[in-house]
Amino acid sequence: MAKSRRGFASMTASRVREVASKGGKKTAQGHDMAMIGKAGGKVTAKRGKDYFARIGRLGGKAGRRGKAA
């Protein structure tokens, strides 16, 4: 099966240098990170604390699988 070329593997050497030189800085174009964070907060508030308590318990149970309680 052929490997798909994703990420840096699909870029030209000059494009790899350009992206890497930004060192983790915002590279997405047209996105305001404050706006994105605000939208995420709205989704979190909409789901409510009961939702997050439930998924937290499920994650805790999965993490203890096979271990003595």
N, CA, C and O atoms as CSV, one atom per row, in Angstrom:
chain,resi,resn,atom,element,x,y,z
A,1,MET,N,N,0.843,-1.182,0.000
A,1,MET,CA,C,0.000,0.000,0.000
A,1,MET,C,C,0.891,1.250,0.000
A,1,MET,O,O,1.838,1.341,0.781
A,2,ALA,N,N,0.590,2.185,-0.856
A,2,ALA,CA,C,1.393,3.403,-0.960
A,2,ALA,C,C,1.083,4.345,0.206
A,2,ALA,O,O,-0.061,4.472,0.643
A,3,LYS,N,N,2.131,4.993,0.691
A,3,LYS,CA,C,1.940,5.958,1.770
A,3,LYS,C,C,1.394,7.259,1.199
A,3,LYS,O,O,1.810,7.706,0.130
A,4,SER,N,N,0.461,7.858,1.925
A,4,SER,CA,C,-0.037,9.156,1.482
A,4,SER,C,C,0.938,10.223,1.969
A,4,SER,O,O,1.543,10.094,3.033
A,5,ARG,N,N,1.076,11.258,1.185
A,5,ARG,CA,C,2.004,12.327,1.546
A,5,ARG,C,C,1.197,13.436,2.210
A,5,ARG,O,O,0.431,14.151,1.564
A,6,ARG,N,N,1.394,13.555,3.516
A,6,ARG,CA,C,0.682,14.566,4.283
A,6,ARG,C,C,1.685,15.453,5.003
A,6,ARG,O,O,2.857,15.104,5.146
A,7,GLY,N,N,1.208,16.597,5.451
A,7,GLY,CA,C,2.051,17.485,6.238
A,7,GLY,C,C,3.303,17.912,5.506
A,7,GLY,O,O,3.258,18.280,4.333
A,8,PHE,N,N,4.443,17.859,6.222
A,8,PHE,CA,C,5.701,18.291,5.629
A,8,PHE,C,C,6.097,17.442,4.431
A,8,PHE,O,O,6.758,17.938,3.517
A,9,ALA,N,N,5.709,16.186,4.418
A,9,ALA,CA,C,6.083,15.300,3.314
A,9,ALA,C,C,5.487,15.756,1.982
A,9,ALA,O,O,6.029,15.449,0.920
A,10,SER,N,N,4.386,16.479,2.037
A,10,SER,CA,C,3.742,16.914,0.800
A,10,SER,C,C,4.234,18.278,0.325
A,10,SER,O,O,3.853,18.737,-0.752
A,11,MET,N,N,5.087,18.932,1.134
A,11,MET,CA,C,5.528,20.294,0.820
A,11,MET,C,C,6.881,20.314,0.118
A,11,MET,O,O,7.698,19.403,0.248
A,12,THR,N,N,7.076,21.382,-0.621
A,12,THR,CA,C,8.390,21.599,-1.227
A,12,THR,C,C,9.366,21.989,-0.117
A,12,THR,O,O,8.946,22.409,0.960
A,13,ALA,N,N,10.645,21.852,-0.374
A,13,ALA,CA,C,11.663,22.185,0.628
A,13,ALA,C,C,11.560,23.650,1.064
A,13,ALA,O,O,11.744,23.958,2.241
A,14,SER,N,N,11.271,24.543,0.134
A,14,SER,CA,C,11.169,25.959,0.494
A,14,SER,C,C,9.946,26.220,1.377
A,14,SER,O,O,10.000,27.050,2.285
A,15,ARG,N,N,8.858,25.520,1.116
A,15,ARG,CA,C,7.646,25.685,1.929
A,15,ARG,C,C,7.882,25.124,3.340
A,15,ARG,O,O,7.411,25.705,4.317
A,16,VAL,N,N,8.602,24.009,3.453
A,16,VAL,CA,C,8.931,23.429,4.758
A,16,VAL,C,C,9.739,24.431,5.567
A,16,VAL,O,O,9.453,24.643,6.745
A,17,ARG,N,N,10.754,25.057,4.950
A,17,ARG,CA,C,11.569,26.053,5.644
A,17,ARG,C,C,10.722,27.237,6.096
A,17,ARG,O,O,10.889,27.742,7.206
A,18,GLU,N,N,9.815,27.676,5.230
A,18,GLU,CA,C,8.954,28.822,5.543
A,18,GLU,C,C,8.071,28.526,6.763
A,18,GLU,O,O,7.972,29.350,7.672
A,19,VAL,N,N,7.443,27.371,6.781
A,19,VAL,CA,C,6.560,26.998,7.887
A,19,VAL,C,C,7.371,26.781,9.158
A,19,VAL,O,O,6.993,27.263,10.226
A,20,ALA,N,N,8.486,26.056,9.050
A,20,ALA,CA,C,9.306,25.755,10.226
A,20,ALA,C,C,9.902,27.016,10.832
A,20,ALA,O,O,10.109,27.077,12.044
A,21,SER,N,N,10.178,28.008,10.022
A,21,SER,CA,C,10.773,29.240,10.538
A,21,SER,C,C,9.815,30.015,11.434
A,21,SER,O,O,10.240,30.844,12.238
A,22,LYS,N,N,8.533,29.743,11.294
A,22,LYS,CA,C,7.547,30.429,12.128
A,22,LYS,C,C,7.539,29.866,13.546
A,22,LYS,O,O,7.014,30.507,14.456
A,23,GLY,N,N,8.099,28.703,13.745
A,23,GLY,CA,C,8.303,28.155,15.078
A,23,GLY,C,C,7.073,28.053,15.950
A,23,GLY,O,O,7.132,28.423,17.122
A,24,GLY,N,N,5.961,27.566,15.428
A,24,GLY,CA,C,4.763,27.386,16.231
A,24,GLY,C,C,3.849,28.591,16.272
A,24,GLY,O,O,2.794,28.546,16.906
A,25,LYS,N,N,4.230,29.655,15.613
A,25,LYS,CA,C,3.357,30.829,15.563
A,25,LYS,C,C,2.157,30.511,14.689
A,25,LYS,O,O,2.164,29.536,13.938
A,26,LYS,N,N,1.164,31.310,14.787
A,26,LYS,CA,C,-0.053,31.096,14.006
A,26,LYS,C,C,0.274,31.058,12.516
A,26,LYS,O,O,0.839,32.003,11.966
A,27,THR,N,N,-0.090,29.957,11.878
A,27,THR,CA,C,0.134,29.857,10.443
A,27,THR,C,C,-1.183,29.827,9.679
A,27,THR,O,O,-1.193,30.036,8.466
A,28,ALA,N,N,-2.285,29.572,10.362
A,28,ALA,CA,C,-3.579,29.568,9.692
A,28,ALA,C,C,-3.912,30.988,9.276
A,28,ALA,O,O,-3.650,31.937,10.015
A,29,GLN,N,N,-4.474,31.128,8.124
A,29,GLN,CA,C,-4.764,32.455,7.609
A,29,GLN,C,C,-6.239,32.775,7.786
A,29,GLN,O,O,-7.108,31.945,7.520
A,30,GLY,N,N,-6.501,33.980,8.235
A,30,GLY,CA,C,-7.878,34.431,8.367
A,30,GLY,C,C,-8.559,33.971,9.643
A,30,GLY,O,O,-9.785,34.035,9.729
A,31,HIS,N,N,-7.809,33.510,10.639
A,31,HIS,CA,C,-8.410,33.066,11.889
A,31,HIS,C,C,-7.917,33.933,13.032
A,31,HIS,O,O,-6.716,34.149,13.193
A,32,ASP,N,N,-8.839,34.417,13.809
A,32,ASP,CA,C,-8.510,35.189,14.994
A,32,ASP,C,C,-8.610,34.248,16.184
A,32,ASP,O,O,-9.696,33.760,16.497
A,33,MET,N,N,-7.487,33.987,16.851
A,33,MET,CA,C,-7.459,33.000,17.917
A,33,MET,C,C,-8.367,33.394,19.084
A,33,MET,O,O,-8.931,32.516,19.737
A,34,ALA,N,N,-8.521,34.673,19.357
A,34,ALA,CA,C,-9.417,35.107,20.433
A,34,ALA,C,C,-10.855,34.728,20.096
A,34,ALA,O,O,-11.606,34.287,20.967
A,35,MET,N,N,-11.232,34.898,18.847
A,35,MET,CA,C,-12.586,34.559,18.405
A,35,MET,C,C,-12.810,33.046,18.511
A,35,MET,O,O,-13.880,32.600,18.924
A,36,ILE,N,N,-11.803,32.267,18.138
A,36,ILE,CA,C,-11.920,30.815,18.201
A,36,ILE,C,C,-12.069,30.366,19.655
A,36,ILE,O,O,-12.891,29.499,19.952
A,37,GLY,N,N,-11.285,30.945,20.555
A,37,GLY,CA,C,-11.380,30.601,21.969
A,37,GLY,C,C,-12.732,30.964,22.558
A,37,GLY,O,O,-13.284,30.224,23.372
A,38,LYS,N,N,-13.258,32.100,22.144
A,38,LYS,CA,C,-14.568,32.539,22.628
A,38,LYS,C,C,-15.654,31.571,22.169
A,38,LYS,O,O,-16.561,31.244,22.935
A,39,ALA,N,N,-15.564,31.116,20.930
A,39,ALA,CA,C,-16.541,30.170,20.402
A,39,ALA,C,C,-16.464,28.841,21.154
A,39,ALA,O,O,-17.491,28.219,21.428
A,40,GLY,N,N,-15.256,28.410,21.484
A,40,GLY,CA,C,-15.090,27.178,22.248
A,40,GLY,C,C,-15.700,27.290,23.629
A,40,GLY,O,O,-16.285,26.332,24.132
A,41,GLY,N,N,-15.568,28.440,24.237
A,41,GLY,CA,C,-16.160,28.666,25.550
A,41,GLY,C,C,-17.673,28.593,25.522
A,41,GLY,O,O,-18.296,28.112,26.468
A,42,LYS,N,N,-18.261,29.068,24.444
A,42,LYS,CA,C,-19.726,29.016,24.309
A,42,LYS,C,C,-20.195,27.565,24.220
A,42,LYS,O,O,-21.207,27.199,24.818
A,43,VAL,N,N,-19.463,26.747,23.480
A,43,VAL,CA,C,-19.823,25.334,23.346
A,43,VAL,C,C,-19.707,24.646,24.696
A,43,VAL,O,O,-20.571,23.852,25.068
A,44,THR,N,N,-18.641,24.949,25.430
A,44,THR,CA,C,-18.428,24.364,26.748
A,44,THR,C,C,-19.573,24.725,27.683
A,44,THR,O,O,-20.107,23.854,28.369
A,45,ALA,N,N,-19.955,25.988,27.718
A,45,ALA,CA,C,-21.032,26.435,28.591
A,45,ALA,C,C,-22.361,25.806,28.191
A,45,ALA,O,O,-23.192,25.505,29.047
A,46,LYS,N,N,-22.559,25.612,26.908
A,46,LYS,CA,C,-23.800,25.042,26.403
A,46,LYS,C,C,-23.963,23.593,26.865
A,46,LYS,O,O,-25.072,23.160,27.179
A,47,ARG,N,N,-22.860,22.845,26.905
A,47,ARG,CA,C,-22.930,21.437,27.304
A,47,ARG,C,C,-23.164,21.283,28.801
A,47,ARG,O,O,-23.820,20.333,29.228
A,48,GLY,N,N,-22.651,22.181,29.580
A,48,GLY,CA,C,-22.897,22.157,31.017
A,48,GLY,C,C,-21.933,21.268,31.783
A,48,GLY,O,O,-21.258,20.405,31.223
A,49,LYS,N,N,-21.895,21.517,33.106
A,49,LYS,CA,C,-20.931,20.810,33.944
A,49,LYS,C,C,-21.284,19.337,34.117
A,49,LYS,O,O,-20.391,18.520,34.343
A,50,ASP,N,N,-22.560,18.977,34.018
A,50,ASP,CA,C,-22.942,17.559,34.142
A,50,ASP,C,C,-22.332,16.717,33.025
A,50,ASP,O,O,-21.902,15.586,33.254
A,51,TYR,N,N,-22.297,17.271,31.829
A,51,TYR,CA,C,-21.702,16.559,30.690
A,51,TYR,C,C,-20.226,16.264,30.952
A,51,TYR,O,O,-19.760,15.145,30.736
A,52,PHE,N,N,-19.497,17.280,31.418
A,52,PHE,CA,C,-18.068,17.105,31.638
A,52,PHE,C,C,-17.780,16.217,32.841
A,52,PHE,O,O,-16.766,15.520,32.867
A,53,ALA,N,N,-18.663,16.236,33.836
A,53,ALA,CA,C,-18.508,15.324,34.977
A,53,ALA,C,C,-18.676,13.884,34.509
A,53,ALA,O,O,-17.937,12.996,34.935
A,54,ARG,N,N,-19.648,13.657,33.633
A,54,ARG,CA,C,-19.896,12.301,33.118
A,54,ARG,C,C,-18.713,11.795,32.298
A,54,ARG,O,O,-18.273,10.664,32.501
A,55,ILE,N,N,-18.192,12.596,31.383
A,55,ILE,CA,C,-17.085,12.109,30.565
A,55,ILE,C,C,-15.811,11.980,31.388
A,55,ILE,O,O,-14.946,11.163,31.072
A,56,GLY,N,N,-15.691,12.780,32.441
A,56,GLY,CA,C,-14.545,12.641,33.337
A,56,GLY,C,C,-14.576,11.310,34.070
A,56,GLY,O,O,-13.543,10.657,34.219
A,57,ARG,N,N,-15.752,10.904,34.526
A,57,ARG,CA,C,-15.883,9.611,35.195
A,57,ARG,C,C,-15.585,8.469,34.237
A,57,ARG,O,O,-14.928,7.498,34.613
A,58,LEU,N,N,-16.060,8.574,33.009
A,58,LEU,CA,C,-15.798,7.530,32.016
A,58,LEU,C,C,-14.306,7.414,31.727
A,58,LEU,O,O,-13.776,6.310,31.602
A,59,GLY,N,N,-13.642,8.542,31.622
A,59,GLY,CA,C,-12.200,8.529,31.384
A,59,GLY,C,C,-11.446,7.930,32.554
A,59,GLY,O,O,-10.463,7.214,32.361
A,60,GLY,N,N,-11.894,8.214,33.760
A,60,GLY,CA,C,-11.263,7.653,34.946
A,60,GLY,C,C,-11.415,6.146,35.007
A,60,GLY,O,O,-10.485,5.437,35.388
A,61,LYS,N,N,-12.585,5.658,34.632
A,61,LYS,CA,C,-12.824,4.210,34.625
A,61,LYS,C,C,-11.945,3.534,33.583
A,61,LYS,O,O,-11.383,2.469,33.840
A,62,ALA,N,N,-11.822,4.140,32.421
A,62,ALA,CA,C,-11.003,3.560,31.348
A,62,ALA,C,C,-9.536,3.520,31.750
A,62,ALA,O,O,-8.813,2.591,31.388
A,63,GLY,N,N,-9.098,4.520,32.491
A,63,GLY,CA,C,-7.704,4.583,32.915
A,63,GLY,C,C,-7.351,3.550,33.963
A,63,GLY,O,O,-6.187,3.172,34.093
A,64,ARG,N,N,-8.340,3.089,34.713
A,64,ARG,CA,C,-8.084,2.096,35.782
A,64,ARG,C,C,-8.336,0.673,35.320
A,64,ARG,O,O,-8.219,-0.258,36.117
A,65,ARG,N,N,-8.677,0.480,34.061
A,65,ARG,CA,C,-8.987,-0.850,33.558
A,65,ARG,C,C,-7.841,-1.810,33.812
A,65,ARG,O,O,-6.700,-1.531,33.443
A,66,GLY,N,N,-8.137,-2.938,34.438
A,66,GLY,CA,C,-7.113,-3.953,34.677
A,66,GLY,C,C,-6.249,-3.715,35.896
A,66,GLY,O,O,-5.324,-4.483,36.159
A,67,LYS,N,N,-6.534,-2.666,36.643
A,67,LYS,CA,C,-5.736,-2.357,37.840
A,67,LYS,C,C,-6.606,-2.573,39.078
A,67,LYS,O,O,-7.823,-2.396,39.024
A,68,ALA,N,N,-5.989,-2.949,40.180
A,68,ALA,CA,C,-6.729,-3.125,41.419
A,68,ALA,C,C,-7.211,-1.774,41.916
A,68,ALA,O,O,-6.469,-0.792,41.892
A,69,ALA,N,N,-8.448,-1.732,42.362
A,69,ALA,CA,C,-9.034,-0.466,42.825
A,69,ALA,C,C,-8.699,-0.191,44.271
A,69,ALA,O,O,-9.113,0.831,44.817
